[in-house]
Amino acid sequence: MKILDGRKLSNIIKEEIKKEVSKRSSKKKKIPHLAAVLVGNDGASLTYVGSKVRSCKQIGFLSTLIHLKSDITEKKLISELDKLNQNPSIDGYIVQLPLPNHINEERVLLAVDPRKDVDGFHPTNFGRMVLELPSFIPATPFGIIEIIKRYKIETSGKNCLVIGRSNIVGRPISILMSQKVSYGNATVTLAHSRTKNLKELTLKSDIIISALGIPEFLKVDMVKEKVVVIDVGITRVSDKNNSKGYIIKGDVDYVNVSKKASYITPVPGGVGPMTIAMLLQNTLLACKRKD
Ligand code: GUN
């Protein structure tokens, strides 16, 4: 069994980006600038946005955090996004999800200028990704693809099961894995909450990408020998013995499934750190497009 070490890989990618930023700086080219919009004080969102901003500093990007109150109106939020769209210093920005219930996510995501949409959530980018045109690929699926590429995992003709159909992970990764590219060409099945006999599907799969959010859902008796497992789950499970009061669990019973798998991502330290690295990669791309 080989661990797909997302932390190590993300550090390599961040180092590559840092070098490119310093080259740009010595040539007096624009330094990439990422903004993050956070509405409210959701604990997990604060942590994610905090580490996105910290990572920018590490690699020499400029960053701006726009922290708005949870009772902000949709109209006011969209006017903040308009300001970011108009601001030439900002190359790309993200609106951290989920948003409070009174705000319509679809209208907010439509207000992001597709050229600055480094999360790749705008329909223009999503559509371009489906058509294999240049676009911003959402950071989590992009991170999974990068793991597959850099660890040279064979995907062509393999049975790949994606569990979960969210717009952020499940649906885009199911599309990418089926595309006619070196990291794709898989025979993809997309399972979701209405899927029957999931175990029959997991047992037939060469590659399982789980983005479900149910801690330790995928058990050892559900997978075949030499399976490749990519665990996208990040659920906080309360734990009194931990100083934070919780621990992070993935979708996979790692201790047991890892004994059978050929490759597996740990949680934490797998897909999570890759998501941030690929967001930075998209921001660099947005900046370079303006050169
Ligand atoms: N919430 C969970 N994942 C993501 C992500 O990749 N981007 C944003 N903006 N919000 C998220």
Residues whose N, C-alpha, C, O or C-beta is under 5 A from the ligand:
A	BS01	GUN	I94 V95 Q96 L97 P98 D119
